[in-house]
Amino acid sequence: MARPAVYDEDTRAALLEAAARRLAEGGAEAVTMRALAREVGATTSAIYALFGSKEGLLAAVYREAFAGLALELARVPVGDDPLRELFELGLAYRRSARARPALYLVMFGRDPVAAPPSEEDEALAAGTLGRLSSAVARAQAAGALPGDDPLPLTLQLWGVVHGLASLELLGALGDDTAADVTWEQALRAIVRGHQHPGA
């Protein structure tokens, strides 16, 4: 009996990246097994062996995107200056988007019919927002930010970084130097605005 083929991590990563690009450009319908296999120099058998099905592949793309973001956020240390931590978390979000733009662009556009999220997937996605929320809560507890409910400020901060990252990937923030200035000013402005409301 022949041994089943073994496919390495490079093949898996290439398939995920190619699938993410196709998802970002044309949605789930643009992801076909034959086209993906041809693009990365693999076989359709490799896709089925690694992911089980097209649905499994799509689910893995979204999972990979959130796992990458979670890893980047986890690299920001939890310190005794939660405002600085919030600033660094914003920059970590940016780094994640720039490092894997195709995965970032599909992260929040999941088609629940083509790739229904599992409980594990939902927990992974929620965990990335939870990292930001915990920093907001600690800033509030320290009196550095107002209020005692972190959710409104968390959503505002997330909206700012998500919008900036999306615009940067579209080239709307100019070159790297101009984008650096925009990010720094925007992140400092939203925190400062909550520190001194009405100022």
C-alpha positions as CSV (number, residue, x, y, z in Angstrom):
1,M,0.0,0.0,0.0
2,A,1.3,3.4,-0.9
3,R,2.1,5.9,1.8
4,P,-0.1,9.0,1.9
5,A,1.6,12.1,0.6
6,V,3.0,14.5,3.2
7,Y,2.8,18.2,2.6
8,D,5.1,20.7,4.4
9,E,4.4,24.0,6.1
10,D,5.7,26.0,3.2
11,T,3.0,24.5,0.9
12,R,0.3,25.2,3.6
13,A,1.5,28.8,4.0
14,A,1.6,29.4,0.2
15,L,-2.0,28.0,-0.2
16,L,-3.3,30.2,2.6
17,E,-1.7,33.3,1.2
18,A,-3.0,32.6,-2.3
19,A,-6.5,31.8,-1.0
20,A,-6.4,35.1,1.0
21,R,-5.5,37.1,-2.1
22,R,-8.3,35.5,-4.0
23,L,-10.8,36.1,-1.2
24,A,-9.7,39.7,-0.9
25,E,-10.1,40.3,-4.7
26,G,-13.2,38.3,-5.5
27,G,-14.8,36.6,-2.5
28,A,-15.2,32.9,-1.9
29,E,-16.2,32.2,-5.5
30,A,-12.8,33.3,-6.7
31,V,-11.2,30.5,-4.6
32,T,-11.0,27.3,-6.7
33,M,-9.0,24.3,-5.9
34,R,-7.4,23.9,-9.4
35,A,-6.5,27.6,-9.7
36,L,-4.9,27.6,-6.2
37,A,-3.0,24.4,-6.8
38,R,-1.7,25.8,-10.1
39,E,-0.7,29.1,-8.6
40,V,1.5,27.6,-5.8
41,G,2.8,24.7,-7.9
42,A,0.9,22.1,-5.8
43,T,-1.9,19.6,-6.5
44,T,-5.5,19.6,-5.5
45,S,-4.7,16.5,-3.5
46,A,-2.4,18.7,-1.4
47,I,-5.3,21.1,-0.6
48,Y,-7.6,18.2,0.4
49,A,-4.9,16.6,2.5
50,L,-4.0,19.8,4.3
51,F,-7.5,21.3,4.8
52,G,-10.1,18.6,4.0
53,S,-12.2,20.7,1.7
54,K,-12.7,24.2,0.3
55,E,-14.7,25.1,3.4
56,G,-11.9,23.9,5.6
57,L,-9.4,26.0,3.6
58,L,-11.5,29.1,3.9
59,A,-11.9,28.6,7.6
60,A,-8.2,28.2,7.9
61,V,-7.6,31.5,6.1
62,Y,-9.7,33.4,8.6
63,R,-8.2,31.5,11.5
64,E,-4.6,32.2,10.3
65,A,-5.4,35.9,10.0
66,F,-6.7,36.3,13.5
67,A,-3.9,34.1,14.9
68,G,-1.3,36.3,13.3
69,L,-2.9,39.4,14.7
70,A,-3.2,37.8,18.2
71,L,0.5,36.9,18.0
72,E,1.5,40.5,17.1
73,L,-0.6,42.0,19.9
74,A,0.8,39.5,22.4
75,R,4.3,40.8,21.7
76,V,3.3,44.1,23.3
77,P,4.3,43.8,27.0
78,V,1.7,44.5,29.7
79,G,3.4,47.2,31.8
80,D,2.5,49.9,34.4
81,D,1.7,52.5,31.7
82,P,-1.5,51.4,30.1
83,L,-1.7,54.5,27.8
84,R,1.7,53.7,26.4
85,E,0.5,50.1,26.0
86,L,-2.6,51.3,24.0
87,F,-0.3,53.2,21.7
88,E,1.9,50.2,21.2
89,L,-1.1,48.0,20.6
90,G,-2.2,50.3,17.8
91,L,1.2,50.1,16.2
92,A,1.1,46.3,16.6
93,Y,-2.2,46.2,14.7
94,R,-0.5,48.2,11.9
95,R,2.4,45.8,11.8
96,S,0.1,42.8,11.5
97,A,-1.8,44.4,8.6
98,R,1.4,45.4,6.7
99,A,3.0,42.1,7.2
100,R,0.2,40.1,5.7
101,P,-2.1,42.5,3.8
102,A,-4.2,39.8,2.0
103,L,-5.0,38.1,5.3
104,Y,-5.8,41.4,6.9
105,L,-8.3,42.4,4.2
106,V,-10.3,39.2,4.5
107,M,-10.2,39.1,8.3
108,F,-13.5,40.9,8.9
109,G,-15.2,39.9,5.7
110,R,-15.9,36.3,6.5
111,D,-18.8,34.7,4.5
112,P,-20.7,32.7,7.2
113,V,-22.2,30.5,4.5
114,A,-19.0,29.7,2.7
115,A,-17.0,29.3,5.9
116,P,-19.2,29.1,9.0
117,P,-17.2,30.1,12.1
118,S,-16.6,27.5,14.8
119,E,-16.7,28.3,18.5
120,E,-12.9,28.2,18.5
121,D,-12.8,30.7,15.6
122,E,-15.1,33.1,17.4
123,A,-13.1,32.8,20.6
124,L,-9.9,33.6,18.7
125,A,-11.4,36.6,17.1
126,A,-12.8,37.9,20.4
127,G,-9.5,37.4,22.0
128,T,-7.8,40.0,19.8
129,L,-10.4,42.6,20.8
130,G,-10.1,41.4,24.4
131,R,-6.4,42.3,24.4
132,L,-7.3,45.9,23.6
133,S,-10.2,46.0,26.0
134,S,-8.0,44.8,28.9
135,A,-5.6,47.6,28.4
136,V,-8.4,50.1,28.2
137,A,-9.8,48.7,31.5
138,R,-6.5,49.0,33.2
139,A,-6.1,52.6,32.0
140,Q,-9.6,53.4,33.5
141,A,-8.7,51.7,36.7
142,A,-5.6,53.8,37.0
143,G,-7.6,57.0,36.3
144,A,-5.7,57.6,33.1
145,L,-8.9,57.3,31.0
146,P,-12.5,58.1,32.1
147,G,-15.3,55.7,32.9
148,D,-15.5,52.2,34.2
149,D,-16.9,50.4,31.1
150,P,-14.1,49.6,28.6
151,L,-16.3,48.7,25.7
152,P,-17.1,52.1,24.2
153,L,-13.5,53.3,24.3
154,T,-12.3,49.9,23.0
155,L,-14.6,50.1,20.0
156,Q,-13.5,53.7,19.3
157,L,-9.8,52.7,19.4
158,W,-10.4,49.7,17.3
159,G,-12.3,51.7,14.7
160,V,-9.4,54.2,14.5
161,V,-6.7,51.5,14.0
162,H,-8.9,49.4,11.7
163,G,-9.7,52.4,9.5
164,L,-6.1,53.6,9.4
165,A,-4.8,50.1,8.5
166,S,-7.3,49.7,5.7
167,L,-6.5,53.1,4.3
168,E,-2.8,52.5,4.4
169,L,-3.1,49.2,2.6
170,L,-5.1,51.1,-0.1
171,G,-2.2,53.6,-0.4
172,A,-4.3,56.4,0.9
173,L,-1.9,57.5,3.7
174,G,0.9,58.3,1.3
175,D,4.5,57.0,1.7
176,D,5.8,55.3,4.8
177,T,7.0,58.6,6.4
178,A,3.6,60.3,5.9
179,A,1.8,57.2,7.2
180,D,4.0,57.1,10.3
181,V,3.0,60.7,11.1
182,T,-0.7,60.0,10.5
183,W,-0.7,56.9,12.8
184,E,1.2,58.7,15.6
185,Q,-1.0,61.8,15.5
186,A,-4.2,59.8,15.3
187,L,-3.4,57.4,18.2
188,R,-2.2,60.3,20.4
189,A,-5.2,62.4,19.6
190,I,-7.8,59.9,20.5
191,V,-6.2,59.1,23.8
192,R,-5.6,62.7,24.6
193,G,-9.2,63.5,23.7
194,H,-10.5,61.1,26.3
195,Q,-8.0,62.4,28.9
196,H,-9.2,65.9,28.4
197,P,-12.8,65.8,27.1
198,G,-14.1,69.1,26.0
199,A,-10.6,70.6,25.8
